[in-house]
Every structure is written in C-alpha cells, then in structure tokens.
C-alpha cells in the first residue's frame, strides 16, 4: 500500500503502525501520529495502517 511518511510518499507492506516503524528502520523512543492524530506507543501494535494514511514519526534530539 502507499502512505505518506514524514511528507514523502512510500510503498510499504506493514499493516500496523508498529510494523511500519520496524519496516522503515525506526527504533528507540519516537512519537507517532497518523492523519494528524497522536498514537501512543501502547496502541501502535493494534493501530491499522490504511492506504493513503499520512504518518509522522518524530524522534527527540539532544541539544542545548
């Protein structure tokens, strides 16, 4: 299926948000939103991804 991940169109096989993160190589602590709705980490394994979904993944950055 095709989704938009962080503003870029991408074809993926994942069916859930957790699978998508693994497929796309995200690890560690990240924040996720699907179609502008925040998805907590506890719900990622059950959150189904649909064709055309807009997914944002944000990782914290150190700095100062």
C-alpha positions as CSV (number, residue, x, y, z in Angstrom):
1,X,0.0,0.0,0.0
2,X,1.1,3.6,-0.4
3,X,1.3,6.0,2.5
4,X,2.9,9.4,3.2
5,X,5.7,9.1,5.8
6,X,7.1,12.3,7.1
7,X,6.0,14.1,4.0
8,X,7.3,11.5,1.5
9,X,5.2,9.0,-0.5
10,X,6.3,5.5,0.3
11,X,5.1,2.0,-0.6
12,X,5.0,-0.3,2.5
13,X,4.0,-3.8,3.4
14,X,3.2,-3.1,7.1
15,X,-0.4,-3.5,8.3
16,X,0.0,-1.8,11.7
17,X,1.9,1.2,12.9
18,X,4.3,-0.9,14.9
19,X,5.1,-3.0,11.8
20,X,5.6,0.2,9.8
21,X,8.1,1.6,12.3
22,X,10.1,-1.7,12.2
23,X,9.9,-1.9,8.4
24,X,11.2,1.7,8.0
25,X,14.0,1.3,10.5
26,X,12.8,3.4,13.4
27,X,14.0,2.3,16.8
28,X,14.2,3.8,20.2
29,X,11.8,6.4,21.5
30,X,9.7,8.1,18.9
31,X,6.4,10.0,18.8
32,X,3.9,8.9,16.2
33,X,0.8,10.5,14.6
34,X,-1.5,9.1,11.9
35,X,-3.6,11.6,9.9
36,X,-2.6,14.3,12.5
37,X,-3.9,12.2,15.4
38,X,-1.3,11.2,18.1
39,X,-0.9,7.4,18.5
40,X,0.6,6.4,21.9
41,X,3.3,3.6,21.9
42,X,0.9,1.3,23.7
43,X,-1.6,1.4,20.8
44,X,0.9,1.1,17.8
45,X,0.6,-2.7,17.6
46,X,-3.2,-2.5,17.2
47,X,-3.3,0.6,15.1
48,X,-4.1,-0.4,11.5
49,X,-2.5,1.5,8.6
50,X,-4.6,2.2,5.6
51,X,-3.8,3.1,2.0
52,X,-3.2,6.9,1.8
53,X,-2.6,7.4,5.5
54,X,-0.3,10.3,6.5
55,X,2.2,9.1,9.1
56,X,4.5,11.4,11.1
57,X,7.4,9.9,13.2
58,X,9.4,12.3,15.4
59,X,12.5,11.4,17.4
60,X,13.7,13.5,20.3
61,X,17.0,15.3,19.7
62,X,19.7,16.3,22.2
63,X,21.0,19.8,22.1
64,X,21.4,22.8,24.1
